[in-house]
Amino acid sequence: MAWRKAVLALALALVAGVALWWTLAPAWRHRAGTLAPALVMPLLGGGNIDLARLRGRPVLIDFWAPDCAPCVAELPELERLARADAGRFTLIGVAMSYSDPDALRAIAARAGISYPLVWDRDGRVAAAFGGVRVTPTQVLIGGDGRIQARVEGGLAGPLLQQVLRHDGVNDAQR
Protein backbone atom coordinates (compact mmCIF):
# COMPACT_ATOMS: atom_id res chain seq x y z
CA MET A 1 0.00 0.00 0.00
CA ALA A 2 2.82 2.40 0.85
CA TRP A 3 4.52 1.76 -2.48
CA ARG A 4 1.34 2.80 -4.32
CA LYS A 5 1.30 6.12 -2.49
CA ALA A 6 4.98 6.59 -3.32
CA VAL A 7 4.37 5.83 -7.02
CA LEU A 8 1.37 8.17 -7.06
CA ALA A 9 3.38 10.95 -5.38
CA LEU A 10 6.23 10.44 -7.85
CA ALA A 11 3.82 10.55 -10.81
CA LEU A 12 2.22 13.76 -9.50
CA ALA A 13 5.63 15.33 -8.97
CA LEU A 14 6.63 14.38 -12.51
CA VAL A 15 3.46 15.89 -13.98
CA ALA A 16 3.95 19.07 -11.94
CA GLY A 17 7.59 19.27 -13.05
CA VAL A 18 6.67 18.90 -16.71
CA ALA A 19 3.93 21.54 -16.36
CA LEU A 20 6.37 23.94 -14.70
CA TRP A 21 9.00 23.34 -17.37
CA TRP A 22 6.42 23.84 -20.13
CA THR A 23 5.40 27.16 -18.60
CA LEU A 24 8.85 28.56 -17.81
CA ALA A 25 11.12 27.07 -20.48
CA PRO A 26 10.74 29.95 -22.97
CA ALA A 27 11.67 32.51 -20.30
CA TRP A 28 14.72 30.47 -19.23
CA ARG A 29 15.97 30.37 -22.81
CA HIS A 30 15.69 34.15 -23.14
CA ARG A 31 17.23 35.40 -19.94
CA ALA A 32 20.19 37.77 -19.65
CA GLY A 33 23.31 36.42 -21.29
CA THR A 34 21.60 34.29 -23.91
CA LEU A 35 21.97 35.02 -27.60
CA ALA A 36 19.08 37.02 -29.04
CA PRO A 37 17.20 35.35 -31.88
CA ALA A 38 18.21 36.32 -35.41
CA LEU A 39 15.00 37.68 -36.92
CA VAL A 40 13.91 39.59 -39.97
CA MET A 41 10.91 41.60 -38.80
CA PRO A 42 8.26 43.27 -41.01
CA LEU A 43 8.05 47.03 -40.58
CA LEU A 44 4.62 48.60 -40.21
CA GLY A 45 5.25 50.96 -43.12
CA GLY A 46 6.64 48.25 -45.39
CA GLY A 47 10.04 46.65 -45.69
CA ASN A 48 11.93 44.70 -43.04
CA ILE A 49 14.49 45.16 -40.32
CA ASP A 50 17.10 42.44 -39.80
CA LEU A 51 18.13 42.05 -36.16
CA ALA A 52 21.34 40.20 -37.12
CA ARG A 53 22.49 43.18 -39.22
CA LEU A 54 22.31 45.41 -36.14
CA ARG A 55 25.04 43.49 -34.30
CA GLY A 56 27.80 45.70 -33.03
CA ARG A 57 25.49 48.17 -31.34
CA PRO A 58 22.91 47.84 -28.56
CA VAL A 59 19.28 47.30 -29.54
CA LEU A 60 16.26 48.02 -27.38
CA ILE A 61 13.07 46.23 -28.40
CA ASP A 62 9.86 47.65 -26.97
CA PHE A 63 6.85 45.29 -27.14
CA TRP A 64 3.66 47.36 -26.93
CA ALA A 65 0.00 47.55 -27.93
CA PRO A 66 -2.26 50.51 -28.74
CA ASP A 67 -4.80 49.46 -26.10
CA CYS A 68 -2.12 49.39 -23.38
CA ALA A 69 -2.22 52.75 -21.56
CA PRO A 70 1.29 52.43 -20.03
CA CYS A 71 2.66 51.50 -23.47
CA VAL A 72 1.16 54.55 -25.13
CA ALA A 73 2.26 56.77 -22.23
CA GLU A 74 5.87 55.61 -22.72
CA LEU A 75 6.00 56.29 -26.46
CA PRO A 76 6.98 60.00 -26.19
CA GLU A 77 9.72 59.15 -23.66
CA LEU A 78 11.03 56.38 -25.90
CA GLU A 79 11.00 58.77 -28.86
CA ARG A 80 12.95 61.39 -26.87
CA LEU A 81 15.46 58.74 -25.83
CA ALA A 82 15.82 57.45 -29.41
CA ARG A 83 16.51 60.98 -30.66
CA ALA A 84 18.84 61.95 -27.81
CA ASP A 85 20.91 58.77 -28.05
CA ALA A 86 20.70 58.33 -31.84
CA GLY A 87 23.76 56.50 -33.09
CA ARG A 88 24.46 54.85 -29.72
CA PHE A 89 21.71 52.24 -29.90
CA THR A 90 18.77 51.20 -32.06
CA LEU A 91 15.23 51.29 -30.72
CA ILE A 92 12.61 49.07 -32.35
CA GLY A 93 8.94 49.16 -31.38
CA VAL A 94 7.15 45.83 -31.80
CA ALA A 95 3.36 45.98 -31.75
CA MET A 96 1.66 42.82 -30.59
CA SER A 97 -0.21 40.58 -33.04
CA TYR A 98 -3.66 41.55 -31.75
CA SER A 99 -3.02 45.22 -32.54
CA ASP A 100 -5.02 47.01 -35.22
CA PRO A 101 -2.53 48.37 -37.78
CA ASP A 102 -4.62 51.53 -38.36
CA ALA A 103 -4.60 52.25 -34.61
CA LEU A 104 -0.83 51.65 -34.57
CA ARG A 105 -0.28 54.17 -37.36
CA ALA A 106 -2.53 56.76 -35.71
CA ILE A 107 -0.87 56.49 -32.30
CA ALA A 108 2.62 56.50 -33.81
CA ALA A 109 1.76 59.64 -35.79
CA ARG A 110 0.32 61.40 -32.71
CA ALA A 111 3.41 60.50 -30.66
CA GLY A 112 5.78 61.54 -33.47
CA ILE A 113 7.50 58.16 -33.55
CA SER A 114 10.52 58.13 -35.86
CA TYR A 115 12.09 54.83 -34.81
CA PRO A 116 11.25 51.59 -36.68
CA LEU A 117 7.87 50.05 -35.84
CA VAL A 118 7.18 46.37 -36.41
CA TRP A 119 3.70 44.86 -36.45
CA ASP A 120 4.10 41.31 -35.14
CA ARG A 121 1.14 40.17 -37.24
CA ASP A 122 1.57 36.44 -36.59
CA GLY A 123 3.15 36.60 -33.10
CA ARG A 124 6.45 35.22 -34.39
CA VAL A 125 8.59 38.00 -32.86
CA ALA A 126 6.97 37.74 -29.41
CA ALA A 127 7.37 33.95 -29.54
CA ALA A 128 11.04 34.24 -30.51
CA PHE A 129 11.68 36.30 -27.38
CA GLY A 130 10.24 33.72 -25.02
CA GLY A 131 6.55 34.28 -25.58
CA VAL A 132 6.14 37.94 -24.61
CA ARG A 133 2.66 38.26 -23.13
CA VAL A 134 2.87 41.39 -20.98
CA THR A 135 2.95 44.86 -22.47
CA PRO A 136 4.97 46.89 -22.23
CA THR A 137 8.00 44.60 -22.22
CA GLN A 138 11.45 45.85 -23.14
CA VAL A 139 14.34 43.63 -24.17
CA LEU A 140 17.84 45.12 -24.26
CA ILE A 141 20.32 43.38 -26.55
CA GLY A 142 24.01 44.23 -26.24
CA GLY A 143 26.27 44.90 -29.18
CA ASP A 144 27.48 41.29 -28.91
CA GLY A 145 23.95 40.06 -29.71
CA ARG A 146 23.28 38.79 -26.19
CA ILE A 147 20.24 39.74 -24.15
CA GLN A 148 21.33 42.11 -21.38
CA ALA A 149 17.96 42.72 -19.71
CA ARG A 150 14.27 41.98 -20.06
CA VAL A 151 11.81 44.14 -18.15
CA GLU A 152 8.07 43.57 -18.07
CA GLY A 153 5.65 46.32 -17.15
CA GLY A 154 7.45 49.32 -18.58
CA LEU A 155 10.24 51.66 -17.66
CA ALA A 156 10.26 55.29 -16.70
CA GLY A 157 12.69 57.45 -18.71
CA PRO A 158 15.52 57.72 -16.14
CA LEU A 159 15.29 54.01 -15.33
CA LEU A 160 15.33 53.18 -19.03
CA GLN A 161 18.47 55.26 -19.51
CA GLN A 162 20.07 53.48 -16.55
CA VAL A 163 19.23 50.09 -18.06
CA LEU A 164 20.76 51.16 -21.38
CA ARG A 165 23.98 52.03 -19.59
CA HIS A 166 23.91 48.85 -17.47
CA ASP A 167 27.10 46.78 -17.54
CA GLY A 168 28.82 49.12 -19.97
CA VAL A 169 26.38 48.53 -22.81
CA ASN A 170 27.06 52.02 -24.11
CA ASP A 171 30.58 52.51 -22.73
CA ALA A 172 32.15 51.22 -25.94
CA GLN A 173 29.87 53.47 -27.98
CA ARG A 174 30.85 56.74 -26.26
C-alpha positions in Angstrom: 0.0 0.0 0.0 2.8 2.4 0.8 4.5 1.8 -2.5 1.3 2.8 -4.3 1.3 6.1 -2.5 5.0 6.6 -3.3 4.4 5.8 -7.0 1.4 8.2 -7.1 3.4 10.9 -5.4 6.2 10.4 -7.9 3.8 10.6 -10.8 2.2 13.8 -9.5 5.6 15.3 -9.0 6.6 14.4 -12.5 3.5 15.9 -14.0 4.0 19.1 -11.9 7.6 19.3 -13.0 6.7 18.9 -16.7 3.9 21.5 -16.4 6.4 23.9 -14.7 9.0 23.3 -17.4 6.4 23.8 -20.1 5.4 27.2 -18.6 8.9 28.6 -17.8 11.1 27.1 -20.5 10.7 30.0 -23.0 11.7 32.5 -20.3 14.7 30.5 -19.2 16.0 30.4 -22.8 15.7 34.2 -23.1 17.2 35.4 -19.9 20.2 37.8 -19.6 23.3 36.4 -21.3 21.6 34.3 -23.9 22.0 35.0 -27.6 19.1 37.0 -29.0 17.2 35.3 -31.9 18.2 36.3 -35.4 15.0 37.7 -36.9 13.9 39.6 -40.0 10.9 41.6 -38.8 8.3 43.3 -41.0 8.1 47.0 -40.6 4.6 48.6 -40.2 5.2 51.0 -43.1 6.6 48.2 -45.4 10.0 46.6 -45.7 11.9 44.7 -43.0 14.5 45.2 -40.3 17.1 42.4 -39.8 18.1 42.0 -36.2 21.3 40.2 -37.1 22.5 43.2 -39.2 22.3 45.4 -36.1 25.0 43.5 -34.3 27.8 45.7 -33.0 25.5 48.2 -31.3 22.9 47.8 -28.6 19.3 47.3 -29.5 16.3 48.0 -27.4 13.1 46.2 -28.4 9.9 47.7 -27.0 6.8 45.3 -27.1 3.7 47.4 -26.9 0.0 47.5 -27.9 -2.3 50.5 -28.7 -4.8 49.5 -26.1 -2.1 49.4 -23.4 -2.2 52.8 -21.6 1.3 52.4 -20.0 2.7 51.5 -23.5 1.2 54.5 -25.1 2.3 56.8 -22.2 5.9 55.6 -22.7 6.0 56.3 -26.5 7.0 60.0 -26.2 9.7 59.1 -23.7 11.0 56.4 -25.9 11.0 58.8 -28.9 13.0 61.4 -26.9 15.5 58.7 -25.8 15.8 57.5 -29.4 16.5 61.0 -30.7 18.8 61.9 -27.8 20.9 58.8 -28.1 20.7 58.3 -31.8 23.8 56.5 -33.1 24.5 54.9 -29.7 21.7 52.2 -29.9 18.8 51.2 -32.1 15.2 51.3 -30.7 12.6 49.1 -32.4 8.9 49.2 -31.4 7.2 45.8 -31.8 3.4 46.0 -31.7 1.7 42.8 -30.6 -0.2 40.6 -33.0 -3.7 41.5 -31.8 -3.0 45.2 -32.5 -5.0 47.0 -35.2 -2.5 48.4 -37.8 -4.6 51.5 -38.4 -4.6 52.2 -34.6 -0.8 51.7 -34.6 -0.3 54.2 -37.4 -2.5 56.8 -35.7 -0.9 56.5 -32.3 2.6 56.5 -33.8 1.8 59.6 -35.8 0.3 61.4 -32.7 3.4 60.5 -30.7 5.8 61.5 -33.5 7.5 58.2 -33.6 10.5 58.1 -35.9 12.1 54.8 -34.8 11.2 51.6 -36.7 7.9 50.1 -35.8 7.2 46.4 -36.4 3.7 44.9 -36.4 4.1 41.3 -35.1 1.1 40.2 -37.2 1.6 36.4 -36.6 3.2 36.6 -33.1 6.5 35.2 -34.4 8.6 38.0 -32.9 7.0 37.7 -29.4 7.4 34.0 -29.5 11.0 34.2 -30.5 11.7 36.3 -27.4 10.2 33.7 -25.0 6.6 34.3 -25.6 6.1 37.9 -24.6 2.7 38.3 -23.1 2.9 41.4 -21.0 2.9 44.9 -22.5 5.0 46.9 -22.2 8.0 44.6 -22.2 11.5 45.9 -23.1 14.3 43.6 -24.2 17.8 45.1 -24.3 20.3 43.4 -26.5 24.0 44.2 -26.2 26.3 44.9 -29.2 27.5 41.3 -28.9 24.0 40.1 -29.7 23.3 38.8 -26.2 20.2 39.7 -24.2 21.3 42.1 -21.4 18.0 42.7 -19.7 14.3 42.0 -20.1 11.8 44.1 -18.1 8.1 43.6 -18.1 5.7 46.3 -17.2 7.4 49.3 -18.6 10.2 51.7 -17.7 10.3 55.3 -16.7 12.7 57.4 -18.7 15.5 57.7 -16.1 15.3 54.0 -15.3 15.3 53.2 -19.0 18.5 55.3 -19.5 20.1 53.5 -16.5 19.2 50.1 -18.1 20.8 51.2 -21.4 24.0 52.0 -19.6 23.9 48.9 -17.5 27.1 46.8 -17.5 28.8 49.1 -20.0 26.4 48.5 -22.8 27.1 52.0 -24.1 30.6 52.5 -22.7 32.1 51.2 -25.9 29.9 53.5 -28.0 30.9 56.7 -26.3 
